[in-house]
Amino acid sequence: MMDAVPARGCPQEDCYFRKGCNPLAETGRSKLQNQRAVLNQQILRAVRMRAGAENLLRATTNNKVREQVLLELSFVNSDLQILKEELEGLNISVEVYQNTEETFSIPLVPLGLKETKEVDFTLPLKDFILEHYSEDSSEYEDEIADLMDLRQACRTPSRDEAGIEMLMSYFLQLGFIENRFFPPTRHMGVLFTWYDSFTGVPVCQQNLLLEKASILFNIGALYTQIGTRCNRQTQTGLENAVDAFQRAAGVLNYLKETFTHTPSYDMSPAMLNVLVKMMLAQAQECAFEQLSLPGIRNEFFTLVKMTQEVAKVGEVYMMVNTAVTQEPVKENIPYSWSKLVQIKADHYRALAHYFLATILCDHEMQSSDDEDQQEKALSQLYDYVPEGVMILTILKDKVQRKQLGKAHLRKAIVYHEEALRVCGLCKKLRNIEVLLEVLTAAHKRSLLKYAQQETEDDFLSLIQAPDILPKTEHKVEMVPPQFSKLKVKDFFHRLGPLSVFSAKQRWTAPRTIRCHWETGELGFSLKGGSPVQIHCLDPACSAASAGLKEGDYIVSVGGVDCKWLGVNEVLEKFRSVGKQPIEFEVISCQDTTASMHSKSATYSVGMQKTYSLICLAMDENKTDQAKKAPLKLPFLSWGTKNRQKAASTLCLPSAVAGSSQVKKKLSPFTLLGFCNTPLKESISIPEDSQLHGSMATCVLGVKSSVHSNISNQ
């Protein structure tokens, strides 16, 4: 369980977030994650040693040194392979993630959570608040601490809906953080490090996109762990498992479509495509178990339905098996996962042939049976039938019916034996007792059924069993993540509306304007939402003389922050001062056309035992002459000699250079917009008048002869 922790930077009592699980808890899942973290560090050290050896090999010309370095490289590569196999062993430790209740089902495959290093936001965010927002950064220490606490909690989320909610809340919070503190023109100096879930190789970037993509991956991984934890001996548990795997597939597919250039093997498009198919296959498997949970009646039409349903499960696992054997996924996905997928494909296809053989061997057509319905039902199971074979004839002829049934039994036995053979080839799968028990029991049942049908003229039965056409009434589909249902408040809400106070905007430092009433007027009007903007400024008024400009934003009145106040509230602040001089602070927006440096990331494709540490190249501001011949900064990457030929370089999304402040699109987190319609007429308000209705849309008017005439009348 996770405890609720009040957010220190949130003024509301009901504002809180949840802590993660205790990382030192002696649970099976926490032990696995701790072992994963240790392996990640060992892989990192080995990768660094390999990089140093490769650099020395390229630099030296001494033959003796080259021979010694090549020998060291062979040892390092062997160590990396051993560490990779150990990490694969953790990935296939499916027993830890299964339901604790005793079950007789084939285990499901969960995804392990990506590990990360701690990140200290304190200095970068405080410096940015002081520099960019011109505010006292010490007043935002609680908000920064809340952000770091939430990220730390996300490293150990609980395996339930509360853990999913916490990861989603952090993902949405990153949207606010990106718009508040990560300008498109430069990096913030915050280095995010995440370890590959399959290879353990670290990926480092100063780009927040890596953080967001990794959190999305962990949301999908946590859904898979929730699905494997469900009790598959109950209808409710199976329903929850189907829902969890569909949601996992939806999140991983969203990650694949949204973050297409992630420099990590586990989040590459090819790997995510395989993972999506695997999660949908497991959802289809749970849907079949849901149908068969009450028991399968030995009845003609019931067996026809179950034959097509289980054939569908075998088909989807065949598709997954085809995908995992393709490059570059083949080199990175755990070997035991690919073998388990192959075993399930053979096992469920064998069950389909067994069910169909049971139909043919146990259900002879009676005079009271409807021939048309049985013929139609049986014909739907075949895409084609052997030449000279008629479905109705098979139903009526006892000999042909028995021969076709025995052909399906032989095919079922072949598939069962293949599944047992593949299971015996993988050491990890041989140690899963429940898997061997299920496969062995299904195999013995088919052998027993075949022995019951054996006769002396069996050698004359040469008919081949046709393939079974899969069909399902319970098709599973991806469920995309529904972030809109989760309400998250921006930790740095006090900085102001995101539509104005974002990292993309630039302003002058706050200026204090001191002015006084002149015949009941101040000489300017207000417009817009939050914050309000100066409009129709009289250049002869005292406020203009004090430095007020057209289009300035009012950020405080009388020392009270008013960035979130509308026109009515600011008018009240002005009127509350009375006849005393009014002091308020304003800022002026600056139109910047700073160019955006190119951001890129790489990940190796199709390179066995090749690891990369990815860092973003940062382009410094250069003169026009230097820009004529730009130098390409090298990536800090480790791999084989031909890594440049085998690696692909992909560009991350970047902002369009040279776009002006006005033409830039507003952030998706925009809360309030501006009213761009100018006020055609301003009305002077007497000191003792009340603000009502339409009068709230304008402020103290411009001092002019027209206003004087109106007030005199």
Disulfide bonds with the S-S distance in Angstrom:
Cys10-Cys15 2.39
